[in-house]
Each structure stands twice: as C-alpha cells, then as structure tokens.
Amino acid sequence: MTCPVHTTSPTTLCDSRGQLNPEAVGSSAGAMINCAIPGHFGRRKRWNHWCITTPNWSMAASQADFDYIGYASVHFVDLIGGQTAMFDEYRLFARECHLPDEPQQGHEFNHANLQLRVTEQAGRTGLSINAADATGLPLQAVLDFQRPAHLDGANLVVPIDQHNFHAASRQLGLPCTGSVQLGDKIYPCTPGKSFASQDFGRGVWPFNSRWTRAVFAAPGGIAGHFGNGWAEQSGHSENNLWFGGSLHSVDSPIEIAEVQHNLFLPRQIASADGQVQLNFTPLQHHVLKRRFGIFYVDSQQWFGHYDGLLRNAEGERVPVRKASGWLAETQTRW
C-alpha cells in the first residue's frame, strides 16, 4: 500500500555551522526548504539535473558544483536512428558555476563551447542549450516545461551516516514542448508524450558512493521514481509513484534487477507487495567516465520504455505501456 507523503515545516537544511537540521529530516510534497550548506568545503555536492524523455529521443542536461570543480554536461540520444551526442565542460573550483539553494530558481553555465540556461517563471521552466565541440555536431535546444499546480514534488532529507547527509527535490512528468536541433536535424517534442524530470540535489557526501535510479513518466500524471544507495540506512524511502500528479510513497522494498551480460535485456523493477510490477526495455546505452586526479565519476545510463502494472492508493490496477524513461547506475569517489 502507498502512504501519503508527510509535510515538513523547517525552512533551512543546515544550521549556521553547516550541521544538518534534525527537524528537516523527512519527506514532503510541498516546496523544498532552503538548502544552503555553510562550511564543509570540498565535501559539498550540489547539482541540478534535467532529463527529457520522448518516444523518439531523450536528453539529459546537468550542472554541478563540487567545490573543487564545477561542470555542465549534455547528452542526447536518438532512440530510433541511434545518433548520439555528448558535450561537457569544466570549471576549476567551480568558478562561475553558481547553483541556487532552492529548486525552482534559475541558473546558468557559460563556456565558449557550452551554454546552458534555466529560467523560471510562474508555472513554467525554460531550458536553452547551445553546444559544440571540434569532433561532433552542434546542438541547440529550446524547451519549455510546464509546472502544473496539481503536480506534487518529491522532497526528501536524510542523514547518510554520522557525518553526511543529502537533500533531494524531484519533480516528474512535467509536460514538455519545444525542440532540439542536432546538426541539420530537428527533433520536436511529441505532443502529450514528452516529459521532463528535475533532480535537485544538495548534500555532504562520503568519499565513496554508489546508487541506482529508475524513472519514467506517462500521460495522465502517471510517473515513478525508484532508487537505492543512499537513503536506506535512514529508514526513509526515495521510492515514489504519481497518480494524476498526486505523490505517494512506496513503503514496500523495491528490487531493481541487476544488469546482465547483454546490456539491452529487459530489467524487472518490482516491489515485494506487488504494487510495482514493471519491465524496463533499454533502447540506448550511455557510459560516462570522468577522472579528476584521485576523484572519479563512473555512470551508466540506459534510455528506453517501461511496461507493466501499478496499484494506486485504492488498490486499483493501473497499466503502464511504453512509458518513456531511463535507468542509471553511478559509482563515485568524490
């Protein structure tokens, strides 16, 4: 069974010394608290990640600030024709890579080869990208995401261990319009079937970390986010479902099947109580490996679609058919 998500009232993630505010721990479907993190230089991890999914193409766009380095990256995949493009640029000590302390605030990254800009207005978000490199096709994107008033966000604050903690704010199933141009080819959003997901993360992390995430969205305000790797020890769950835009937590443990030798075999995602019974079919696979001295980020991401059944809060069966989404596995020393 699903349980309503509780609302938390504190307005700050940390106290003036940068210690986790114990009253902030928990989940909320409302607006995320202020996530400024004083101190902890070199251990703070801040990112804004967007992923756009359509039946024909997908694109991930990120901006991050790890204190000692900042970066922006864009990855585009044509799910039908197989064309891919990857762009990323870095700023030592995260110069000119400022990220806001609250989710629904604009931010931008400017580099000669990559410009990424997010603008916020009442009820909508704009994303524009201009990217080019010496070996690939130039990419331009102008996209608009609606933020319907009835669509809940999923906010979670948890201690990872005695010294580390993380705050996540996620919104899934944001209706998306606009287009991406890669070289001479234009990829429009499919009306009614194109969605954006936002992952706003702010925290102080262990040196070595690993996590898995699985995300999908479908028409009618149906969406799901499943993950593991950082919240389990807290007693809280980052597994959530949306029905008609309303958020419900999934309290039963969820198993995300391990990747097989064949990277494109379907993978099962299922809860112990049968509330979630999905198969993810990968169509494209992307590997990201970055090294910065002793630090690294290794990530695999699959783009494809989800099929199966969900059960809503009333126990009714909700079918999922070819819902666009992705699955990612990440390992870091950061």
N, C-alpha and C positions, 0 to 999 in steps of 0.2 A: 504493500500500500504506500501511496505517497502521503507526505505530511506537508502542511503549509509551511512556508519559509518564514521564520521569525523576523521581526524588525528590531534593529539595534538603534540606540539613540545617541551614542557619543559622536563628537564632531571631529576628533583627531585620532590618528593611528598611534602616535607616539607622544610621550611627554617631552619636556624641554631638553632632556638628556638623551633622547633618541631611544628610550626604552619602550617596549610595547605596552600600550594602554590596555590593561586586562579587561576593562569594560567594553573594549572594541571587539573582542573575540566573539565570533559567531557569524550568522548569515542574515542577509537582508534582501528584500526585493525592491527596496527603495533606492535613493541616491547614495552613492558611496561616500564615506567620510573623507575628510582631508588626509592625504597620505604623505605629507612632508615627513622626512626622516633626518633629523639632526644627527651629526656625527657619523660614526661607522664608515669613514671614508675608505674606499676600496672594497667594501663588503656589500654596499648597496647595489641592488639590481632593479632597474626601472625600465619598463618597456610599454609601448603601445603597439599592438599587433592587430592588423585587419586581414580578414580573408574573405574574398568574394567568390561565391560559387554559383555557377550556372550549369545548365545541361551540356553546354558545348565547350566551356573554358572555365578556368579558375585562376585566381591571382592572390598571392599573399604579399602584404606590404608591412614592414616593421620599422620602427625607430626605437633605439635603445640607448641607455646611458648606464655604464657600469663603473663610473668614476674614472678609472684609468683609461678607458676607451669608450667612444660612442660610435654608433653606426646607424646606417639606414640600408635596407635591402628590399628588393622587389623580385618576385619570382612569378613568371607567367607560364601557364601550360594550356595548350590547345588539346582538349580531351579527345577530339575527333581526328585531327590531322597529325597530332604528335609534336607540333612545333613547341619549343620551349625557349625561354629567355631568362637570364639571371643577371641582376645588377646589384652591386653593393659597394659602399664607400665608407671610410672610417675617419674618425676624428680623435687624435691622441688627447687623452684626458677629457674627452667628451666636450671639447671646445665647440661652442655654437650648436650644441645638441640638447638644449634645454627641453625638458618634458614637464608638463603641468602636474600638480598634486591631486587633481580631481579628474575623473574620466571624461566628462563632457566639456572639455576645453580644447581649443585649437593648439596645434604645434606644427613645426616645420623643420626641414633639414635642407640645407643648401650647399651644394657642391657643384663644381663645373660639369660633372658627369651624371649627377643625380639630384633632382629637386623633388621633394615630397612635401605636400602641404595638406593639412587637415583643418578645415574651417567649421565652426559650429554656429548654428542659428537655431531659433526656437523650432523644435520638432524635426530638424534635419541636420545632416552632416555632409560636407563636401570633401571629396578626396581628389586631388590633382597630382599627377606624376609626369615628369619629363626625365627620361633616362637614355643614356647612350654609352657605348664603350667602343674600343678600337676593333673588337672582333665580332660584335653582334649587331643585330638590327636595332634601330632606335625604337623606344616605346614611349607613347603618350597615352595618358588616361585622364578622363574627366568623368567622375562618377558622383552620384547623389544618393545618399541613404536616408530613408525616412525613419523617424523615431516615433512611431505611433504611441499615443498617450497610454493605451491599454497594454502595451508590451512591457512586461516586467524585466528588470535586470537581475542578474545573479551575483550577489556580493558575498565574499567570504574572507574573514580574517582569522588566521590561526597561527599559533606557535609551531614551528617546525621541530625545534628542540629547545634546550635551556637558553640558548643564546640567539637563535634565529627565528624569523617569523616572516609571513607573507600576507599581503592583501591582494585579492583578485576581484575585479569587477568585469563581468561579461554580459554582453547583450547579443542575442542570436536572432536570426530571422528578420533582420532589418531589410525591408524591400529596397531593391537597388535598381537604379536606372542610369543610363549613360553608355559609354563605350570605351574600349581600349584599342589603340592602333599600334600594331607591331609591324614595322617596315611599311609596306604598302597595303597591308590587310587590316580591315576594321572588324573588330569583334563586338557586336552590340550585346547589351543585356537582353535576355529573353523575358518579355513582359510576364509578370506574375510568377516567374520561376527563378528569379535571380535574387540572391540574398547576401547580405554582409554580416559578418560576425566580428565583434570587438572583444579583445582581451587586453585589459588594462592591468598591469602587474607592478607592484611596489613592495620591496621587501629587503631583508637582510638574510643572506643565504649561506649554507655551509659551503666549504671549498669544493666538495664533490657532490653532485646532484644527478638525479635521473628521474624522468617522468614520462608518462604516456597520456595522450589526449585523443579523443574521438568526438567529432562534431558533425551535425547535419541540421538542415532546415528544409521545410516543405511548406507549400501553400496552406493557408488556414491557420497560421500561427502555431504550427507544429514544429518542434525542434528538440534537439537533445545535446547535452554535453556530458561526457563521461571521461574520467581521468583517474590516475593514481600516481603516487610517487612522492607526495609532499604533505598531504593533509591527513593521512590515515592515523598517525600517532596522536592527533589532536582529538579524536573522537568525532570530528566533523567530516562531512562528505562534500565533494565537489561534483557529485553526480546529480544532474537535474534534467527535468523534462518540462517542456512548454506545451500547453494545450490552449488554443485560442489566445495565445500570448500570455496566459497566466502561468506563473512559475510554481513548480512542485519539486521538492527534493525527493531523491530516490534513496531510501534508507537501507534497502537490502544490498548486500555486496554485489558488485558487478565484475564479471571476468571479461577481459579483453584478450582474445586468443593471441598466442604468440605468433610471430611471423614465421612462415615455413620457408623451406629451401626455394620454392617458387614464390617470388615476391608478389605475384599477381593472383595467387589463390584467394578466394573469399575468406574473410575472417569473421568469426562469430563474436558478438557482443551481447551478453546475456546476464540478467540478474538472477539471483538464487530463488527469488519468489515468482519468477515468470513474468514480471511486469514489463521487462525489456527483453525482447527476442528479435535480434537484428542480425543481418549479414551485411558486411561491407565488402563491395566488389571494387578493387583498385583498377583504375584505368591508366594512371600515370604515376611514376615514382620519382622522387627527387631526393638527392643526397646533398647535405650541406656539411662541410668540414672546414673549420676555421681554427688556426693556431696563432696565438699571440705569446711567444715565449713559452712559459710553463703552463699557460692557460689554453683552454680549447673549448669549442662547442661542436659536438657531433650530433646531427639531426637527420632523421629520415622522415619524409612526409609522402603520404600516398593521397591522391585525389581520385574520387570515384563516386559511387552512389550506394545508398542504404535501402534495404528491403526487409520487411518483416512485420512484426506486430508489437504494439504497446498497449498498456492498460492505463486508463486515466484514473482520476481520483474516485470515480464512481464504479470502477471495475469494468468499464466498457472497453471492448476491443477496438483499437484504433490502428488501421492498416497503414503501413509506410511502403510506398512504391517508388523506386528510383529517385529517392530524395538526394539531392546533391550534398556532398560533404567531403570530409577528409579525416585522416588519421595520422598522428605524428608520434615518433619516439625520439627523445632527446637525452643526451648524456653530456654533462659539463664538468670541467674543472675551471672554476672562475672566482 
